[in-house]
C-alpha cells in the first residue's frame, strides 16, 4: 500500500521525474504508468534554447509507438517525419519560456524507453514502466 501511495505503482512523488539536456530543455514525466491511463509529458524550453521564435521538439518513434498521443498543447505549427524521430515545431517567443504538454496513453505493458531532442541538441532519455 505504501509503494502505491509513494508512486511506485503509478502517479506519485517517487514516480514523477524531470530530465534536462543542459541546454534549456526540461522534460517532466511519470516513470511508472498504467496501461490505457492517460499521463502527461511536460516540456519546458528556455528562451535561450529557442531558434528564431521556434522550438523543434523531436521525439523518438519507439516512444511514440508505445504510447498513443491524445492531445498536444499548444498545437504544433507543423509535424514531420525525420528518420527515427517525429519532429513537432512550435511557435515561441524568445523572451519567454515555452511550456508544451503531450497527453499520452500507454499502449503496451513493460519497460519502454525513448529519447527527446530540442532542435539539434543532445538527447534526453525517457524510461517508463507500464503496469497492466
PyMOL commands that set and color helices and strands:
alter all, ss='L'
color gray80, all
select helices_A, chain A and resi 2-6+47-49+61-66
alter helices_A, ss='H'
color red, helices_A
select strands_A, chain A and resi 16-20+25-30+32-34+38-45+54-60+67-73+78-82+85-91+98-106+110-118+124-131
alter strands_A, ss='S'
color yellow, strands_A
deselect
rebuild
show_as cartoon
